[in-house]
Amino acid sequence: MRLFGHAHYDFIHTRRVAYIGSVAALAVGLLFAIVWHVRNGSWLNYGVDFTGGTLVQVSFNQPTDEAKLREIVQPVIPGTDISRFGASNEFLLRAPQFNADGAGVTSTLQTLLTRHFGASAFTVVRTEAVGPKVGNELQSRALLAVLVSFLATLMYIAFRFEWRFGLAALIATFHDTLLTIFFISAFQLDVSLPTVAAVLTIVGYSLNDTVIIFDRIRENLKSSRKKEAYESILNRSINETLPRTVLTVSTTLATLYSLFFLGGETLREFAEIMIIGVMVGTYSSIFVASPVLFEIYKKYGEKLPERKAAPSGARASASV
C-alpha cells in the first residue's frame, strides 16, 4: 500500500483561500507584536543572552506564590523579571544587573530568599551571566545569521532551478520565518540562542520541503513537453510528493512531541517553536510556495496551454 498513492487534490485552485489564511495569521501576529511593544517596550521577550544581565533559576521545596516572590525581590533588585519555569515551585529570575559569573546577583538573591523562606526552603539550580556588550553583539549576529540564510536560499534555488523558483522559495521561507517569530512574540517565549537555532532549523526544513516539490515540478515540466497546463503540472507534482511530505512531517513531529513532553523544561520551548515551524513549513511548501510560483509564472513565464474547465459536478478525489 502507498499512502495517497492516487491523490488528485486541486491545491492550486484553492490558493486564494490559503492566501487569506496566511494574511489573517500574519495580521494577528502583527497585532500581538504591536500590543507587546506598547506594553513592554519590546515585541519580543529577549532573554539574558541578548539583553545582558544575570539569570538565576530557583527551585522551592513547596509551591510558591509568584506575586509574593515579586514583592520580595523587586525592591532590592529593581527591574528583575520573574516567571514560572514549568512547575509551580520553579522560577526564572532575570536581573538586569551584571557581575562576573553572576556571583554578586546570585549572592544577593540567596541572602534575600533565605531571610524570607529559610536556607533549606529553596535551591539555586543554575546561574547565567552575560555582559551587555556581549548581549548586543549576539543580537546583531543572530539577525545577520537569519538574513544570510535567506540570501543563501535565494542563491541556491536560483542556481539549481531558475530565478522564478528562487523567488517563490524565498517568499515561502520568509512567510514561515515571520509566522514562527510572530508565534514566539504572541506567547512571549524566551528569545535566546536556542531560539535562534530553532528558527534557522525551520528555515532549512521549509527549504528542503519546498525543494522536493520544485524538483518534481521541474521533472514534470520537461516530460510534459508543453502539452499540459502549468496549473495541472503543479497540482500533479504536489500530489506525487504528498506521500513523502506526510510521512516526513509525521516522523518529525513525533520526535518533537517526545522532546516537548519528555525533554524537560530546558528543551520544551525549543521543541514548541520547532513544532509550530514544521507545521507552518509543511503548509507553506504546498499552499504558498507552489501557488506563488504559479502566480510568478503567469506574469513572467512563457505561455503554456490553459487548463480546461472541469465538467459540472466534477470534484477532486483521492484514495488512500
N, C-alpha and C positions, 0 to 999 in steps of 0.2 A: 504493500500500500504506500502511496505517496500523498502526503498532506497537501491539499489544494492542487492536486495533480491536473485538474482540468478547469482551473479558475478562469472566469471571463468577466471580472468586475470592471466596470466602466469608471475608473478613477479620474481620468481627465475630465469627463463630463461633469463630475461633481466638484470641480476645482474651486468654483466660486463659493460654495459652502465652506470649503477649507479656508479660503481667503478670509471670509467673515469670521470664522472661529479664531484664526491666528491674530487678526486685528483686534478682536474683542479681548483675547488673552493678553496681548501686549498693552492694550489700553488699561485693563485692570491692574497689570503690573506697574505701569507708569503712575497710575493713581496712588497706589500704595507707596511708591518711591517718593512722590511729592509729599504725601502725608507724613512719612517718616522724616523727610528732610526738614519740613516745617517744625515738626515736634521735637526732633532730637538734634537737628543741625547737620545730620548726615543720613543719606538714604540707605547706606549700608552699615551694618554693625561691625566695624573694624575691630579685630582683636589686638592683643598686645604685639603680635608680630608686625603690625603696620603702624600702630599709633605710638608705640613705645610705652614703657611703664613696667609694672610688676603684676603678674598673675599668680594667685595663690588658691589652690584647691583645698577646701577644708571638709572633712567628714566628721559629723557629730554622731555620738552613740545613740541619740534619740532624735526623732523628728523635731525640727526647729522652725520657728516662725520666721519667714523671710523679712517681714516688716520690722520685727523686733531686732533682728540682726542688723538691718539697715540703720535703725535708730542708734545702735551702739557704735557702729563703725564710722558713719558719715561725719559726726562732729570731730573725730580725731584725725581721720584721713579723708579730707573733702574730695569729692569727685569720684569716689570709689563706686564702681558699678558692681552690683551683687545680683547673681542669677542662680537658679537651681541647676544642678548638674545631674539629671537623672532622678535619683531617689529624693525623698523629702528631707533627708538628713545630709545631703551633699550640696555644696555651694562653690561657685567660682567667684572670686573677688578680684576685680581688675582695678588696680590703683594707678593713677597717672604718675605717681612719684616713681623715681628710678634710683636704685642703688646697685652697686656691683653684686651680681648673683642674687639680687633681691633680698639680701640679708637684712637690711635696715627695715624695710616694709614688713617682711615676714616676722621679725622680732617684735615690732610694734603691734601687729595683729595678734600674735600669740599672747603677749602680755595683756592686751585688751580682752581677748576672749577668756583667758584664764581668770581674770578678775571677775567676769560676769557668770561664767559657766563652770569654772573649775578646770584644773590641768588635765584631769582624766576624762573630761566630757567630750573631747574632740581630738582629731589627728590631722596634721598638715600632710596631705597626700603628695603634693608636688608644688614646686615654685619655679616660675619662669620670669626672666627679666630681660627686656630689650630696650636699648637706649633709643631716644627719639630720632637721632640721626640715622641709626640702622633701620628703624621702622619706616622712615620716609624713603630710604633707599630701596627697601624691599617692596614698598608700594609701587614705586616707579618701575622697578624691574618686572614686577608681576604684570603691570599694564603692558609693558614692552613685549613680554612673552606672549600675551594674548594677541597683540597686533601682528607680531612676526608670524604667529601660527596662521592668521588669516592670509597674509601675503604668501606664505609658503603653499597654502591651499590653492590659491588662485594660480600660482605658477605651475604647480604640479598638474592640476586638472587641465590647464590651457596647453601644457606640453604634451600630456598623454592623449588628450582628445582635441578640443579646439576651444576658442575663446568663449563661444556660447555656452558650452558645458561648464567652463570655469566660472563664468558669471553666475550661472544658475546655482552651482555648488556653493559659491561664496555667499549668495543671498540666503540659501538654506542654512548654512553653517552660522551665519550672523543671526538668523532667526532663532536657532537652537540656543546659542550662547546668550542672547539677550533674554529669552524666556527663562532660562535657568538662573541668570543673575537676578531677574525680577522676582523669581521664586525665593531666592536667598534673601532679597530685600523684604518681601512681603512678610516672611516669617521671622525676620531679624535673626537669621542664623549667623553664628560667629564666622567672620571672614578672616581666615588665617592662611598660612602656606598650604596646608592640606586642601583648603577650599580651592585655591588656585590650581593645584594639581588635579582636582576633580573636574574643574571647568576645562582644562586642557585635554584631559582624557575624553571628555564629552565631545570636544571638537574633533578628536581623532576618530571616535566611534561614529559620529554623524558622517564624517567624510568617507569612512570605509563603507558604510551602508549605502551612501549615495553613489560611490564609485562602482559598486557591484551592479546597481541598476543601470548606470550610464554605460558600463561596459557591454551589457546585454543590448541596450538601445543601439549602440554603435554596430554590433554584430548584425542586428536585425535590419538596420538601415542598409548595410552592404548586401545582405541576402535578398531584401525586398526588391532591389533594382528599380526603385521609384514607382512601383506598381501599386503600392499600398499607401493609404493616407497616413500622414505623420501622426495624427492622434491615435490611430489604430496601432501603429508601431509602438508608441509609448505605452499604451494600455497592455499590449501583448508582452512587452518587456517587463513591466511591473508584475504582471500575473505570473510570468515564468520564474521570476526571482522571489515570489511571495513565500514559497515553502522555506527557502533559505532564511529569509527575513524573520519569519515567525519562529523558527527553531533557534536562531541566533539570539533574538531578544528574550525568548523564554529561558534559555540556559543562563544568559547573562543576568536576568532579573532574579533567577533562583539563587545565584551566588550572592547578589547584592542584598537580597532579603535575609539570607543567612548572616551576612555581616551586620545588617541592621538589628536583628533580633538577638544574635549570639556574640557579636563582636565587642560588646561593651560600649560605654558612653564615649570613649575616645574615638571610635570608628563610626558611631551612629550618624552623626551629621554628615560625614563624608559619604556614607552609604546612601543617606537620604537624598543628597544632591545628585549622586550618580543615578539613582533610580529615576528621579524626575528627568534628568538629562537623557538617559537611554530611551525612555518612553517618548520624549519630545523628538529626539533624533530619529527614531523609527517612524514616527508620524510624518516628520518633515521630508524624509527621503522619498516617501510615497506621495504625500499630498502637497508638498511645497516645491521640492527640487525639480521633479519631472513636470508638473504644471507650469512652473516658471520657465523651464526650458522650452515648453510648448509656446508660451507667450513670446519669448525671445525669437523663436524660430519663425513664428507667424509674421513678425515685424521685419526681421533681418535675414531670414533664411531663404533658400531657393524654393520655388513653388513646387509643391507636391500635390498629388490628387486630393480633392476634398473627400471627406468621409461621407458615405452615403447615409441618408436618413434611415433609421430603423423602422421596420413596419409597425403600424399602430398596434399597441397592445403587447409588443415585444419587450421583454425585460431581461436585464443581465442576470445570469445564473452562474452557479458554481457548485462543484461537487467535491466532497472531501474523500 
